[in-house]
Amino acid sequence: MPIVVLVNENTASASEILAGALKDYEKATIVGTTTYGKGVIQQILSLKDGSGLKITTEEYQTPNHNKIHGIGIEPNITVELPEELQNQVTIPEDQDTQLQKAIEVLSSNN
């Protein structure tokens, strides 16, 4: 079954890892804009004097060893939303260029 994943600059962490894995394994077409690029695990260590230290302990990578942090996942098909719609919470389906492209990709795979 064909799969399309919509992503944008607000797609981060676990959703980036999933999108990256599906892209690497060629199991989905990624549509939208480059993701946020959050790909590290951090911990806070409490010190005796009451202060703390925040350290990066791990870094996520896609199955093909592509780093995510600071880079993001590049979509297979880049589609920008029209500028006037970029900060809206709800976008009418007929004006959502990313959704319309995803539907087109799915339709062409059937």
C-alpha positions as CSV (number, residue, x, y, z in Angstrom):
1,M,0.0,0.0,0.0
2,P,1.5,3.4,-0.9
3,I,2.3,5.7,2.0
4,V,2.8,9.5,1.9
5,V,4.1,11.3,5.0
6,L,3.6,15.1,5.3
7,V,6.4,17.0,7.0
8,N,7.4,20.6,7.7
9,E,9.7,22.7,9.8
10,N,7.6,21.8,12.9
11,T,8.1,18.0,12.4
12,A,10.6,17.0,15.2
13,S,12.1,14.2,17.2
14,A,10.2,10.9,17.0
15,S,8.2,11.9,13.9
16,E,11.5,12.8,12.1
17,I,13.0,9.5,13.0
18,L,9.9,7.7,11.6
19,A,9.9,9.8,8.4
20,G,13.7,9.3,8.0
21,A,13.3,5.5,8.4
22,L,10.4,5.3,5.9
23,K,12.4,7.4,3.4
24,D,15.6,5.3,3.9
25,Y,13.8,2.0,3.4
26,E,11.8,3.5,0.4
27,K,8.5,2.6,2.1
28,A,7.0,6.1,1.9
29,T,7.2,9.3,-0.1
30,I,8.0,12.3,2.1
31,V,6.2,15.4,1.0
32,G,6.5,19.0,2.4
33,T,9.5,21.0,3.7
34,T,12.6,20.0,5.6
35,T,11.9,19.0,9.2
36,Y,13.1,20.7,12.3
37,G,16.2,18.7,13.0
38,K,15.8,17.6,16.6
39,G,17.9,14.4,16.8
40,V,19.6,14.3,20.2
41,I,18.8,13.0,23.7
42,Q,19.9,15.2,26.6
43,Q,20.1,14.7,30.3
44,I,20.4,17.1,33.2
45,L,22.8,16.1,35.9
46,S,22.2,17.7,39.3
47,L,25.4,18.9,41.1
48,K,25.9,19.0,44.9
49,D,25.9,22.8,45.0
50,G,22.3,22.8,43.5
51,S,23.4,23.7,40.0
52,G,23.0,21.5,37.0
53,L,24.7,20.4,33.9
54,K,22.8,19.6,30.7
55,I,24.7,17.1,28.4
56,T,23.9,15.4,25.2
57,T,24.1,11.7,25.7
58,E,22.9,10.2,22.4
59,E,22.2,11.2,18.8
60,Y,19.5,9.8,16.5
61,Q,20.4,8.7,13.0
62,T,18.3,7.2,10.2
63,P,18.9,3.5,9.3
64,N,21.3,4.7,6.6
65,H,23.3,6.6,9.2
66,N,22.1,10.0,8.2
67,K,22.2,12.5,11.1
68,I,19.0,14.4,11.9
69,H,20.1,16.9,14.5
70,G,20.6,20.4,13.0
71,I,19.9,19.1,9.5
72,G,16.4,17.6,9.5
73,I,14.8,15.2,7.0
74,E,14.7,16.5,3.4
75,P,11.4,15.5,1.7
76,N,11.4,13.5,-1.5
77,I,9.0,16.1,-2.9
78,T,9.4,19.7,-1.6
79,V,6.1,21.6,-1.5
80,E,5.8,24.9,0.3
81,L,2.6,26.2,1.6
82,P,1.5,29.6,0.2
83,E,3.0,32.3,2.4
84,E,-0.5,33.6,3.6
85,L,-1.3,30.1,4.9
86,Q,2.0,29.3,6.7
87,N,1.0,30.5,10.1
88,Q,-2.6,29.3,10.1
89,V,-3.7,26.5,12.4
90,T,-6.5,25.3,10.1
91,I,-6.0,25.3,6.3
92,P,-8.9,24.5,3.9
93,E,-8.1,21.2,2.2
94,D,-8.4,22.7,-1.3
95,Q,-5.8,25.4,-0.4
96,D,-3.3,23.0,1.3
97,T,-0.7,22.5,-1.4
98,Q,1.1,19.9,0.6
99,L,-2.0,17.8,1.2
100,Q,-3.0,18.2,-2.5
101,K,0.4,16.9,-3.6
102,A,0.2,14.0,-1.2
103,I,-3.2,13.0,-2.6
104,E,-1.8,13.3,-6.2
105,V,1.1,11.0,-5.3
106,L,-1.2,8.5,-3.7
107,S,-3.5,8.6,-6.7
108,S,-0.7,8.1,-9.2
109,N,0.4,4.9,-7.3
110,N,-3.0,3.2,-7.6
